[in-house]
């Protein structure tokens, strides 16, 4: 959507109804493509079985067209602030889909007083440090009924589906809405900090993955939690293989991988080379390969130890091999697990390549699956001729 400047990458939205270009006085050329090109790209992904999430920033607006004067919360009765809270979207093309205009009463806070030329948080919106929920720009007030109706109208415009029955069904069914599992991220961050003292049996406690897995989007880190950000809560690099196994190979876990975890994070500045964080592309690629080829069917958990836990995915009709996973946040360990009598006599190996010795499944379908200290091993049937 159209951002507040030509440098915006989507987090300071100006006009949601305009998928072409930047503000009128910068450029009329598309920055990221037209709506038709977006639809064509989505159709192409679908050919390969890839589903698309729309990540919409609906928390705030930026780059208002005119200032308005209003009373700021928590100050003297006669004190007034002036801010860019009036959005008129000038130009005929701007109002092609909606003629809604935004004013100060459609927002609950702002971060800039134009009259005093100062930056601050002009509201008190959250019990955590007073304003911890408030991030930037003009904070949208969803208690206002007009705001609710405008946002619903826009959401339906983004949902490209012909026929009123399909649209009605979408409004009735919220199952297509997923939420980032922030509590799980914080569990990962705490596990990374605490090391062996963290109880791995509790890693899913209090998370969306535990209470509503069909609605959870699990992740390890993102751009907000990486070092030097306001919401820094970075998951330690040593714990990433364990976290990757948990979000990629557990039953019904929908995942989102952070570019910085996969490819690495650049230095904070050229003068601070020590701030760079290497990527884990090879590790994540192996875990994703295991997810794609082996992580299917019913699951049996072995979360019976505070430091070393594991689980088995048996198989489904299209993926007959299955896998076993062991992770440890302390010393090297093992889990004795049942992969099924139909696997008796098979030789299994760690496809991560960490544990070098293969194991043989006994006649009852059981064996000991190992992993190293602070590591994750993914066990699958060893292919003939491979070491």
N, C-alpha and C positions, 0 to 999 in steps of 0.2 A: 504494500500500500504506500501511498505518498507520504514521505517523511518530512520532518521539519527543515531539513537541509539536504544538500546534495551528498553529504557525507553520512547521513543516517543509514543504518543497516536494518532498521525495522523496530527499534526500541523507543523511538520518539515519534509516534505516528501523528500526522497532521490530518489526513483525510482518508478514511477507510474505504470510501466509495470510489476512489480513483486509483486504479491499478497501473496507470501509465505515468511515468516520469516523476519529476520533482515539483516544487512549487512553481507557479506560473512565471515568476520573474527570474527563475534560474534557467529552466530548459523545458521544452515541450517534448523532447525526445524520450522514449522509454528508457528507464534506468535498468530494469530487470526484465523487461518484456511486457507484452500486453496480456489481457485476460485470456484471449483466444490462444496465445502461445503457451500460457500456463496450463490451460485445459489440454492442449496437445501434448505437453510434456507429461502430464498425469496419465493420459491415455497410453503413452508409450511405456511408462513404468508398469502399468497394469498388464501389458503384454508379457512381462517377465515375472508376474506374480508379486510385484512390489507394491505395497500399500503406502499411501501418502497421508501424513498428518498435517493439518493446517495449524500452524502456531500463530495465533492471533494475539496481539497486544491490546487488551481492552481495559487496562488499568488506568491509563492516563492519556492526555493529548498534549501536543506541543506545537509551538509556532503560531499562536493565535494571530488573527488579522488586526484586531483593535483592542485597546485597553478599556477596562471598566473599573470604576471605583466602588469599593465595597468594604464593609467592616470585617476586620480580621478577628478570628476567635482568640479569646484569652488576652485581649488588650483593652485599653480604656475605651469607654463608650464612644468618645468623640474621635478616636483614632481611625484613620482610613488608610487602606492600601490600594494601590493601583496596579493591575496586572493584565497581561494579554490573555484574557479569558473569553473574548468574543471571537467566535469562528464563523465567518460569513461565507467562506469559500467563493470568492469572486470569480466571475466568468461563467458562461453558459454551460460549458462542459462539466463544470464542477457540480452542477445541480441536476445532472441528467437523471440520476436515480433517486435523489433525496433532496428536499429543500429545507431540511432541519438545520437550524442555526444554534450554536452553543453559546451560553452566557454564564456568568459567574455562579449563578445558582444551580448550574448543572455539575458543579465541582465541589469537592469537600476540602481542597487544599491546593496550594501552589508553592513554587520554590523561588519566585522572583517578584520583588516589589519594584515596579517600574518608576514610581514616584520617588522613592528613596534610593533607587539604583543599588539595591542590596539583595543578596541571596540568602535565603533562610527557609525554614519550614513554617508556613503561616497557617497552622492548624494543629490539632492534637487528636490524632486519629487512632492511636493504638495504646494499649496498656503496657506494652513492652518498650521501655525507655521513652514513652510518650508518643513517639512517631516512627517506630522501627518499621512498620508496614509501609510507610510513605517513602517513595523512592525518588521521584523526579516529576517535573513538569506540572500540569494541571491534573490533579487526582480526580477521577470521575466519580460522581455521587450516584450510586445505584439505588439509593432510596427514592430518587426522583422518578415518578412514573413515566415521564416523557423520555428519559434516558433509557429506561428498560425497554420501552416499545421501539425506540430507534435502534437499539442494539439487536433486538430480536429480528427486526425487519432486515437489518444488514446481514445477520447470520443466515437467514433464509436466502438472501441474494447470493451469498457465497456457496450455499448448498445447491449445486447445479443439478436439479432434478425436475423433470417435467411431470405434470400431473398433480392435482391437488391431493389425491389420496396418499401419494408418496410423501408429500410435504406434511400432511396431517400426521401420518405415522411417525415421521421424524420428530415432530414436536412432542408426541406422546411418549416416545421411546428415548430415554436419556442414556441407554446402554452404549451408544456410540461415543459418548463423552468420556474421556480418560483424564486422569489427573497425575501429575508428577508425584512420586512417592518420596516426598522430602523427609519424612521420619526415617525411612530406610537409609537414605543418604547420611543422615546424622548418626545412625547406628554404625554405618561403615566408618565414618570419620572417628567416632569414639573407639571402635575396635582397632583402628590403625594407631591411635594414640596410646591405648592401654596395653596393646600387645597381649602376652599370655594371660594377663589378669582379666581380660574380657571373656565373658561366658558365651561361647559360640552357640550354645543352645538357645540363646535369647536374641539372636541376630534379627529375627523377624518380629519380635515383640513390639506391639504398638505401631505397626506399619500398615499402610494400605494394602500391601501384598498379602498380609495376614487376614485383614478384615474384609477386603473387597478386591481380590486379585484380578477380577475381570475389568476393573476400572483403573488399575495401577499401571503407570509407566515408570519402570524402575531405571535408575541411573546411578552412576558412581560419582562423577563430578560434572559440573557444567561451567559456563563462563562466569557465573556469579560466585561460585564457590572456590574458584581457583585463587592462588596466592595473590595478594595485594588488591583484592576487590573488597567492596564494602561488606559483602556477606561471606567473606572467606571462611571456609570450613573444609579444607582440602583433605581428601582421603589419601593417606600416606601411600607412596609408590609400592612399598613392600606388600600392602594388603590388596592391591589391585587384582592380582590373579585370583584371589579368594573371592573378591566381590564380583569379578567377571563370571566366575563359575556360578555364583548364586543368582545373578540376574539373567544369565543366558541359558542355563541348563536345568533350572528348576521348572516344575510344571506350571504352565499358564502364566509365565512372567513375560510381559511385554517390555522391551528394553529400549533405551536411548543411549547411544555411546557418544561421548564427548570427543570432538576433534582433537583437543589438547591431550587427552589420554592416549589416543591412538597415534597421532603424529608428533606429539611433543608441544611444549609451550616455549615460546621465544623468551629471551632475556627481558627483564623489565626495562633495561636501558643498555646501550653499548658499554657503559662504564661498570655494569654489574653482571658480568658473565655467569657468576655463580647462581643467578636467579633462574637460569634456564632449567627446564625439566624435560628429560628425554621421553620420547614416546615409547609405547609398548606394542608396536604394530604386529610383530611376530606372535607375541603371546595372545593378543586379542584375535588375530586371524585364526589361530589354532582352536581357540574356544568357539569362535563363530562357525568354524568347520564342523566341530563336534555337534553344535546345535543343529546345523543344517542336515547332517547325515545320520546322527544317532540319537538325538534327544527327543524321543517320541513315546507315546503310550503311557500306561499307568506308572506311578512313582511310589517307591518305598523309601521313607526317610530313616536314617540312623543318627538322629540328633540326641545321643545318649551320653555325651562326654563334653565337658566344658571347653576343651581345647581342640579336639579332633572329632569332626562330624562327617557324615557322608550320605549318599543317597544313590538309588538305582532307578534308571528309566528302562523299562522292560522292552517294549517294542510296540509297533502297530502293524496293520496289514501291509502298509507300503514301505515300512522301514523295519526289517526283521532282526536287526543286530542288537540294539540297545547299548547302554553304557553304564558305568559305575564311576562315581566321583568321590574323592576324599580330599578334604581340606584341613589344614592344621595351622593354628596361630601360635604354636609353641614348638615342642620338640618333634622330631620325626615320629610318625605314628601310623596306625593302620586301622581299618574297619573290616571286620568279618561280615560279609554281606552275601545275600542270596540273589543271584541273577537268573535263576530258573533252571530246572533239571534239563531242559532242552539244550542248555549250554554246556552240559557235562563233557569233560575231556577237552574243551576248547582252551587254547592258549591266548591270554589277553596281555596287552602291553599298554603302557602309559603314552597316549598319543601326544602329550605335551613334551615328551622326551626328557622329563626330569628324573623319573625313577627308571633306571636302566634295565633292571631284571624283570622278565615277564613272570606271570603267574598262571597256574593251571586250575580250571574250575573242577571241583570234585564231583563225585557221582550224584550228590544231592543238590548240586547247583551253587555251592558255597565256596568261598575262598577268602583269604586275607588280601585286601587291596591297600597298598602303601602310599604314603606321600612324605616328602621332606619337610623340615621345619619351616614354618612360615610360607607354605606353598600350597599348590593345588595340583592334583594329578587326575587325569581323565582316562579311565581304562575302557578299552574296546577290544574286540577280537582282533588278534594279530593276523595280518595278511601274510599269506604264504610267500616265502622268499625275502621277507623284510626282516631286518635285525631289530 
